[in-house]
Amino acid sequence: MLISVVRRITWWMVLGWVSLAGVALRAEIASTTESPFDRYPIHFTTVNETAIAYQDMGPRDGEPVLLIMGLGAQMLHWGDILVQGLLDSGYRVVLLDNRDAGLSQKFYGLPAPPVWWTLVRAKVGFTPEPAYRLQDMAADAVGVLDALNIRYAHIVGASMGGMIAQVLTAEYPQRVLTLTSIMSSSGAPRLTESKAEAISALALGAKSDIGREEELTNRVTIARTIGSPDYFSEGYARQLATRVLNRGSYGPGTVRQFQAILASGDRSPLLASIDVPALVIHGESDPLLPPDHGRDTADKIPGAQFVAIAGMGHALEPEVSRRVLAAMLPFWEASRSQSGLDIPEDEMGPAETGTSIGSAPL
């Protein structure tokens, strides 16, 4: 009898240990699939009297990578696949929300005329007088590096973020290890114009005073219209749009950023002055900035490499992100080998500066 009781107790203990081990294993699996945006806190720093939200991810002694997003977009738009891929490769990843977007400061008191009106005036030769310029946004990004005491970084920009990255590289070359310009443009005249449906979709992103469901629908429509025809996923687009809306959105900021792009004009002379290793990545199916925008950008940066991605539109869906990583990572490795780059650890900067608002999932 006693032996039977002992056996039962032992059996239940074994089952308990197995159960706990299973819970631990599931927790470990969950932690490895958790979004990197949820694992790191959000900070703020003030640059030129403007509050900029940013995240600082990965090893402190990793080579820094600064990611700058595009028109009306948030740092979340870089996506988990690309960011986690950089972290897995040992890089220190710094991301920010541009002014007038995401969690960064909004310029509520400044005018934001309709997109169509801004475009009409630009067509007839009236350059908009913007609330701020791409140069100001480049200074914001440099200010984030300053807040982290990072002396230099790989600068990566997508769309408008690519334009900001171009300006940053030209005006702050001492802060730049390499430049990667993704689905962006030189702003030169006579390049292929955006498809009408792409511009119409962008105008949806500038709408304000609409309900959450309508805005969610609009964002999915934008993703479908300008995204990658070979890789678009309705489920992914809706999930990303939901996460973005959970952080907030601000249509007038998109309009002011659009004015900053138009006011920047032709950056060809600026691109010709760039003297760091440069990579230009562009989608062959981009309806917003057609492929010749990418080729022209690469042609105008001395020594730049150009990579065209088949089936890629104007978005970073998961499979597109994998292809972007497959282009960027070897490029950085080759640039490091050619330059003999060896950054002392004490020049990487401390881990935590700025004001944290915590790391709750968004």
Kinemage of the C-alpha trace (Angstrom):
@kinemage 1
@onewidth
@group {chain A} dominant
@subgroup {mainchain}
@vectorlist {calphas} color= white
{ca met a 1} P 0.000 0.000 0.000
{ca leu a 2} L 2.730 2.426 1.011
{ca ile a 3} L 4.717 1.552 -2.090
{ca ser a 4} L 1.630 2.238 -4.252
{ca val a 5} L 1.122 5.667 -2.657
{ca val a 6} L 4.792 6.560 -3.136
{ca arg a 7} L 4.602 5.530 -6.779
{ca arg a 8} L 1.532 7.701 -7.304
{ca ile a 9} L 3.157 10.705 -5.656
{ca thr a 10} L 6.313 10.170 -7.724
{ca trp a 11} L 4.228 9.903 -10.910
{ca trp a 12} L 2.347 13.140 -10.209
{ca met a 13} L 5.636 14.895 -9.426
{ca val a 14} L 7.065 13.730 -12.749
{ca leu a 15} L 3.943 14.944 -14.543
{ca gly a 16} L 4.268 18.274 -12.738
{ca trp a 17} L 7.906 18.657 -13.769
{ca val a 18} L 7.066 17.771 -17.363
{ca ser a 19} L 4.237 20.298 -17.308
{ca leu a 20} L 6.480 23.018 -15.881
{ca ala a 21} L 9.168 22.181 -18.425
{ca gly a 22} L 6.560 22.502 -21.161
{ca val a 23} L 5.480 25.894 -19.852
{ca ala a 24} L 9.104 27.022 -19.706
{ca leu a 25} L 9.713 25.783 -23.231
{ca arg a 26} L 6.609 27.557 -24.534
{ca ala a 27} L 7.713 30.739 -22.747
{ca glu a 28} L 11.152 30.444 -24.318
{ca ile a 29} L 9.627 29.965 -27.769
{ca ala a 30} L 7.277 32.928 -27.183
{ca ser a 31} L 10.170 35.137 -26.110
{ca thr a 32} L 12.092 34.336 -29.288
{ca thr a 33} L 9.102 35.260 -31.459
{ca glu a 34} L 8.183 38.426 -29.563
{ca ser a 35} L 8.454 41.590 -31.631
{ca pro a 36} L 11.727 43.448 -31.079
{ca phe a 37} L 9.644 46.623 -30.829
{ca asp a 38} L 8.043 45.161 -27.697
{ca arg a 39} L 11.305 44.064 -26.083
{ca tyr a 40} L 12.940 47.494 -25.925
{ca pro a 41} L 11.721 50.719 -24.299
{ca ile a 42} L 10.797 53.888 -26.130
{ca his a 43} L 12.802 57.015 -25.316
{ca phe a 44} L 12.570 60.700 -26.132
{ca thr a 45} L 15.223 63.279 -26.836
{ca thr a 46} L 14.838 66.961 -27.703
{ca val a 47} L 16.533 68.169 -30.892
{ca asn a 48} L 16.116 71.737 -32.137
{ca glu a 49} L 13.263 72.198 -29.631
{ca thr a 50} L 11.510 69.138 -31.084
{ca ala a 51} L 10.763 65.957 -29.108
{ca ile a 52} L 11.832 62.879 -31.068
{ca ala a 53} L 10.804 59.340 -30.068
{ca tyr a 54} L 13.338 56.575 -30.646
{ca gln a 55} L 14.278 53.020 -29.732
{ca asp a 56} L 17.772 51.656 -29.098
{ca met a 57} L 18.028 47.894 -29.634
{ca gly a 58} L 20.709 45.246 -29.541
{ca pro a 59} L 24.267 44.944 -28.211
{ca arg a 60} L 25.979 48.136 -27.087
{ca asp a 61} L 29.209 47.057 -28.766
{ca gly a 62} L 27.537 46.253 -32.092
{ca glu a 63} L 28.052 48.468 -35.108
{ca pro a 64} L 25.237 51.056 -34.987
{ca val a 65} L 22.552 51.127 -37.676
{ca leu a 66} L 20.203 54.129 -37.841
{ca leu a 67} L 16.867 53.413 -39.558
{ca ile a 68} L 14.838 56.373 -40.901
{ca met a 69} L 11.292 55.719 -42.152
{ca gly a 70} L 9.242 57.426 -44.839
{ca leu a 71} L 6.279 59.709 -45.384
{ca gly a 72} L 3.748 59.558 -42.554
{ca ala a 73} L 5.273 56.267 -41.409
{ca gln a 74} L 6.416 55.129 -37.977
{ca met a 75} L 9.435 53.120 -36.906
{ca leu a 76} L 7.095 50.107 -36.746
{ca his a 77} L 6.952 50.135 -40.544
{ca trp a 78} L 10.474 48.675 -40.683
{ca gly a 79} L 8.851 45.432 -39.553
{ca asp a 80} L 9.924 42.675 -37.217
{ca ile a 81} L 11.729 40.621 -39.865
{ca leu a 82} L 14.180 43.318 -40.929
{ca val a 83} L 14.875 44.615 -37.414
{ca gln a 84} L 15.280 41.145 -35.905
{ca gly a 85} L 17.529 40.169 -38.800
{ca leu a 86} L 19.844 43.070 -37.972
{ca leu a 87} L 19.819 42.171 -34.276
{ca asp a 88} L 20.572 38.523 -35.041
{ca ser a 89} L 23.563 39.707 -37.079
{ca gly a 90} L 24.970 41.545 -34.062
{ca tyr a 91} L 24.111 45.119 -35.013
{ca arg a 92} L 22.942 47.820 -32.641
{ca val a 93} L 19.701 49.127 -34.161
{ca val a 94} L 18.472 52.668 -33.554
{ca leu a 95} L 15.068 53.722 -34.928
{ca leu a 96} L 13.108 56.952 -34.677
{ca asp a 97} L 9.729 58.418 -35.481
{ca asn a 98} L 10.221 61.454 -37.709
{ca arg a 99} L 8.811 64.753 -36.490
{ca asp a 100} L 5.048 65.050 -37.091
{ca ala a 101} L 4.633 61.252 -37.069
{ca gly a 102} L 4.265 58.383 -34.605
{ca leu a 103} L 5.137 59.352 -31.056
{ca ser a 104} L 7.356 62.290 -31.989
{ca gln a 105} L 6.261 65.906 -31.623
{ca lys a 106} L 3.405 67.189 -33.799
{ca phe a 107} L 3.270 70.720 -35.179
{ca tyr a 108} L -0.409 71.297 -34.564
{ca gly a 109} L -0.387 75.058 -35.091
{ca leu a 110} L 1.186 74.979 -38.565
{ca pro a 111} L -0.789 74.857 -41.840
{ca ala a 112} L -1.377 71.586 -43.694
{ca pro a 113} L -3.076 72.249 -47.070
{ca pro a 114} L -4.628 69.314 -48.959
{ca val a 115} L -2.262 67.059 -50.887
{ca trp a 116} L -4.005 67.792 -54.203
{ca trp a 117} L -3.569 71.552 -53.718
{ca thr a 118} L 0.117 71.158 -52.876
{ca leu a 119} L 0.599 69.019 -56.009
{ca val a 120} L -1.263 71.459 -58.276
{ca arg a 121} L 0.863 74.372 -57.065
{ca ala a 122} L 4.041 72.345 -57.519
{ca lys a 123} L 3.007 71.427 -61.086
{ca val a 124} L 2.740 75.086 -62.075
{ca gly a 125} L 6.063 75.985 -60.507
{ca phe a 126} L 5.115 77.137 -57.010
{ca thr a 127} L 7.528 75.545 -54.554
{ca pro a 128} L 5.742 75.164 -51.215
{ca glu a 129} L 7.073 77.013 -48.212
{ca pro a 130} L 7.254 74.072 -45.833
{ca ala a 131} L 6.868 74.093 -42.072
{ca tyr a 132} L 10.300 72.394 -41.957
{ca arg a 133} L 12.720 70.846 -44.420
{ca leu a 134} L 14.426 67.527 -44.959
{ca gln a 135} L 17.540 69.170 -43.503
{ca asp a 136} L 15.663 69.659 -40.223
{ca met a 137} L 14.633 66.014 -40.205
{ca ala a 138} L 18.222 64.950 -40.904
{ca ala a 139} L 19.305 67.073 -37.930
{ca asp a 140} L 16.671 65.285 -35.818
{ca ala a 141} L 18.229 61.940 -36.720
{ca val a 142} L 21.738 63.162 -35.906
{ca gly a 143} L 20.355 64.432 -32.593
{ca val a 144} L 19.260 60.894 -31.727
{ca leu a 145} L 22.807 59.663 -32.365
{ca asp a 146} L 24.062 62.491 -30.147
{ca ala a 147} L 21.660 61.486 -27.369
{ca leu a 148} L 23.167 57.999 -27.444
{ca asn a 149} L 26.768 59.244 -27.806
{ca ile a 150} L 27.070 57.307 -31.064
{ca arg a 151} L 29.779 58.875 -33.195
{ca tyr a 152} L 28.889 57.187 -36.481
{ca ala a 153} L 26.456 54.634 -37.883
{ca his a 154} L 25.269 52.836 -40.984
{ca ile a 155} L 22.511 55.185 -42.202
{ca val a 156} L 19.497 53.466 -43.765
{ca gly a 157} L 16.445 55.294 -45.077
{ca ala a 158} L 13.284 54.154 -46.865
{ca ser a 159} L 11.300 56.378 -49.253
{ca met a 160} L 11.268 59.874 -47.696
{ca gly a 161} L 13.605 58.375 -45.091
{ca gly a 162} L 16.012 57.626 -47.947
{ca met a 163} L 15.910 61.294 -48.911
{ca ile a 164} L 16.599 62.284 -45.302
{ca ala a 165} L 19.445 59.748 -45.214
{ca gln a 166} L 20.910 61.272 -48.389
{ca val a 167} L 20.851 64.746 -46.830
{ca leu a 168} L 22.309 63.460 -43.561
{ca thr a 169} L 25.153 61.683 -45.366
{ca ala a 170} L 26.029 64.750 -47.431
{ca glu a 171} L 25.828 67.242 -44.580
{ca tyr a 172} L 27.211 65.083 -41.741
{ca pro a 173} L 29.678 62.761 -43.515
{ca gln a 174} L 31.744 62.332 -40.346
{ca arg a 175} L 28.761 60.561 -38.736
{ca val a 176} L 28.254 58.025 -41.532
{ca leu a 177} L 29.821 54.582 -42.015
{ca thr a 178} L 27.695 53.696 -45.052
{ca leu a 179} L 24.510 54.936 -46.734
{ca thr a 180} L 21.652 52.662 -47.811
{ca ser a 181} L 18.835 54.360 -49.726
{ca ile a 182} L 15.768 52.136 -50.175
{ca met a 183} L 12.834 52.807 -52.579
{ca ser a 184} L 13.783 56.490 -52.662
{ca ser a 185} L 14.681 59.167 -55.220
{ca ser a 186} L 17.111 61.939 -56.093
{ca gly a 187} L 14.215 64.326 -56.714
{ca ala a 188} L 15.577 64.999 -60.211
{ca pro a 189} L 13.141 66.218 -62.880
{ca arg a 190} L 12.018 64.080 -65.813
{ca leu a 191} L 11.972 60.853 -63.828
{ca thr a 192} L 8.913 58.627 -64.300
{ca glu a 193} L 5.923 60.041 -62.452
{ca ser a 194} L 4.079 58.147 -59.737
{ca lys a 195} L 1.035 56.208 -60.859
{ca ala a 196} L -2.184 58.127 -60.256
{ca glu a 197} L -3.621 55.380 -58.039
{ca ala a 198} L -0.508 55.501 -55.851
{ca ile a 199} L -0.891 59.242 -55.259
{ca ser a 200} L -4.600 58.786 -54.554
{ca ala a 201} L -3.776 56.094 -52.009
{ca leu a 202} L -1.237 58.342 -50.303
{ca ala a 203} L -3.887 61.035 -49.988
{ca leu a 204} L -5.908 58.578 -47.885
{ca gly a 205} L -3.067 58.596 -45.351
{ca ala a 206} L -3.363 62.368 -45.004
{ca lys a 207} L -7.032 62.236 -43.980
{ca ser a 208} L -7.904 63.317 -40.467
{ca asp a 209} L -10.989 63.367 -38.258
{ca ile a 210} L -12.097 59.914 -39.385
{ca gly a 211} L -13.037 56.861 -37.332
{ca arg a 212} L -10.642 54.062 -36.471
{ca glu a 213} L -12.272 51.487 -38.754
{ca glu a 214} L -12.173 53.827 -41.742
{ca glu a 215} L -8.550 54.651 -41.065
{ca leu a 216} L -7.680 50.977 -40.693
{ca thr a 217} L -9.375 50.276 -44.033
{ca asn a 218} L -7.525 53.200 -45.633
{ca arg a 219} L -4.166 51.938 -44.408
{ca val a 220} L -4.787 48.454 -45.779
{ca thr a 221} L -5.828 50.037 -49.088
{ca ile a 222} L -2.596 52.040 -49.172
{ca ala a 223} L -0.550 48.915 -48.459
{ca arg a 224} L -2.347 47.010 -51.229
{ca thr a 225} L -2.026 49.828 -53.777
{ca ile a 226} L 1.627 50.781 -53.341
{ca gly a 227} L 2.902 47.529 -51.844
{ca ser a 228} L 4.672 44.591 -53.440
{ca pro a 229} L 2.402 42.718 -55.873
{ca asp a 230} L 4.341 39.478 -55.427
{ca tyr a 231} L 4.449 39.625 -51.636
{ca phe a 232} L 1.397 41.541 -50.404
{ca ser a 233} L -0.538 39.900 -47.561
{ca glu a 234} L -3.879 41.298 -46.433
{ca gly a 235} L -3.407 39.738 -42.995
{ca tyr a 236} L 0.047 41.239 -42.527
{ca ala a 237} L -1.085 44.658 -43.764
{ca arg a 238} L -4.033 44.684 -41.352
{ca gln a 239} L -1.900 43.528 -38.420
{ca leu a 240} L 0.714 46.223 -39.065
{ca ala a 241} L -1.935 48.911 -39.542
{ca thr a 242} L -3.544 47.920 -36.235
{ca arg a 243} L -0.219 48.196 -34.380
{ca val a 244} L 0.445 51.581 -35.972
{ca leu a 245} L -2.995 52.916 -35.057
{ca asn a 246} L -2.532 51.692 -31.488
{ca arg a 247} L 0.337 54.182 -31.256
{ca gly a 248} L -1.711 56.922 -32.909
{ca ser a 249} L -1.797 58.635 -36.292
{ca tyr a 250} L -1.784 62.220 -37.501
{ca gly a 251} L -2.836 63.074 -41.052
{ca pro a 252} L -1.751 66.750 -41.142
{ca gly a 253} L 1.806 65.687 -40.291
{ca thr a 254} L 1.893 63.590 -43.454
{ca val a 255} L 0.949 66.668 -45.505
{ca arg a 256} L 3.701 68.786 -43.941
{ca gln a 257} L 6.260 66.047 -44.555
{ca phe a 258} L 5.084 65.898 -48.187
{ca gln a 259} L 5.687 69.646 -48.479
{ca ala a 260} L 9.208 69.140 -47.122
{ca ile a 261} L 9.870 66.587 -49.887
{ca leu a 262} L 8.614 68.916 -52.642
{ca ala a 263} L 10.610 71.844 -51.250
{ca ser a 264} L 13.773 69.720 -51.300
{ca gly a 265} L 13.688 69.653 -55.095
{ca asp a 266} L 16.523 68.104 -57.084
{ca arg a 267} L 19.207 66.638 -54.813
{ca ser a 268} L 21.516 65.609 -57.680
{ca pro a 269} L 24.351 68.015 -56.720
{ca leu a 270} L 24.084 66.867 -53.106
{ca leu a 271} L 24.311 63.194 -54.140
{ca ala a 272} L 27.405 63.917 -56.208
{ca ser a 273} L 29.156 65.151 -53.060
{ca ile a 274} L 28.654 61.897 -51.113
{ca asp a 275} L 31.937 60.137 -50.402
{ca val a 276} L 31.007 57.061 -48.350
{ca pro a 277} L 30.131 53.517 -49.464
{ca ala a 278} L 26.543 53.648 -50.732
{ca leu a 279} L 23.934 51.034 -51.595
{ca val a 280} L 20.700 51.821 -53.423
{ca ile a 281} L 17.880 49.244 -53.251
{ca his a 282} L 14.705 49.608 -55.285
{ca gly a 283} L 11.695 47.503 -56.218
{ca glu a 284} L 11.070 46.684 -59.849
{ca ser a 285} L 7.313 47.024 -59.250
{ca asp a 286} L 7.268 50.301 -57.309
{ca pro a 287} L 4.201 52.360 -58.393
{ca leu a 288} L 4.988 55.391 -56.208
{ca leu a 289} L 8.645 55.906 -57.118
{ca pro a 290} L 9.174 53.813 -60.258
{ca pro a 291} L 12.455 51.914 -60.723
{ca asp a 292} L 14.290 54.652 -62.628
{ca his a 293} L 14.224 56.749 -59.423
{ca gly a 294} L 16.450 54.180 -57.765
{ca arg a 295} L 18.766 53.756 -60.739
{ca asp a 296} L 19.124 57.531 -61.080
{ca thr a 297} L 19.986 57.841 -57.366
{ca ala a 298} L 22.677 55.182 -57.692
{ca asp a 299} L 24.082 56.777 -60.854
{ca lys a 300} L 24.489 60.115 -59.086
{ca ile a 301} L 26.271 58.823 -55.952
{ca pro a 302} L 29.921 58.135 -56.821
{ca gly a 303} L 30.667 54.422 -56.621
{ca ala a 304} L 27.191 53.453 -55.394
{ca gln a 305} L 25.942 49.899 -55.836
{ca phe a 306} L 22.430 49.325 -57.163
{ca val a 307} L 20.230 46.337 -56.310
{ca ala a 308} L 16.830 45.845 -57.976
{ca ile a 309} L 14.380 43.489 -56.248
{ca ala a 310} L 11.862 41.736 -58.489
{ca gly a 311} L 8.263 41.884 -57.302
{ca met a 312} L 8.986 44.580 -54.714
{ca gly a 313} L 6.723 47.610 -54.607
{ca his a 314} L 6.847 50.497 -52.167
{ca ala a 315} L 6.711 48.548 -48.899
{ca leu a 316} L 8.740 46.210 -46.715
{ca glu a 317} L 6.646 43.067 -46.470
{ca pro a 318} L 8.345 40.165 -44.634
{ca glu a 319} L 9.734 38.468 -47.762
{ca val a 320} L 10.886 41.815 -49.170
{ca ser a 321} L 12.633 42.510 -45.858
{ca arg a 322} L 14.535 39.227 -46.165
{ca arg a 323} L 15.707 40.249 -49.629
{ca val a 324} L 16.726 43.692 -48.398
{ca leu a 325} L 18.757 42.068 -45.619
{ca ala a 326} L 20.352 39.755 -48.176
{ca ala a 327} L 21.594 42.862 -50.013
{ca met a 328} L 22.555 45.052 -47.037
{ca leu a 329} L 24.442 42.639 -44.808
{ca pro a 330} L 27.027 41.517 -47.407
{ca phe a 331} L 27.424 45.138 -48.527
{ca trp a 332} L 28.300 46.238 -44.998
{ca glu a 333} L 30.670 43.290 -44.586
{ca ala a 334} L 32.433 44.148 -47.835
{ca ser a 335} L 32.627 47.828 -46.880
{ca arg a 336} L 34.139 46.865 -43.530
{ca ser a 337} L 36.752 44.660 -45.188
{ca gln a 338} L 37.690 47.266 -47.788
{ca ser a 339} L 38.001 50.103 -45.272
{ca gly a 340} L 39.571 48.063 -42.475
{ca leu a 341} L 36.825 49.386 -40.198
{ca asp a 342} L 37.413 48.607 -36.534
{ca ile a 343} L 35.301 50.723 -34.180
{ca pro a 344} L 36.591 50.834 -30.579
{ca glu a 345} L 33.906 49.723 -28.124
{ca asp a 346} L 34.221 52.951 -26.120
{ca glu a 347} L 33.047 54.877 -29.199
{ca met a 348} L 29.768 52.976 -29.440
{ca gly a 349} L 28.096 55.048 -26.737
{ca pro a 350} L 26.245 54.132 -23.541
{ca ala a 351} L 23.051 52.113 -23.677
{ca glu a 352} L 20.472 54.231 -21.910
{ca thr a 353} L 19.886 57.951 -22.370
{ca gly a 354} L 16.780 60.030 -22.928
{ca thr a 355} L 13.452 59.689 -21.168
{ca ser a 356} L 11.887 56.245 -21.177
{ca ile a 357} L 8.149 55.670 -21.316
{ca gly a 358} L 8.544 51.953 -20.765
{ca ser a 359} L 8.394 48.962 -23.050
{ca ala a 360} L 4.726 48.002 -23.061
{ca pro a 361} L 3.601 46.323 -26.294
{ca leu a 362} L 2.139 48.807 -28.763
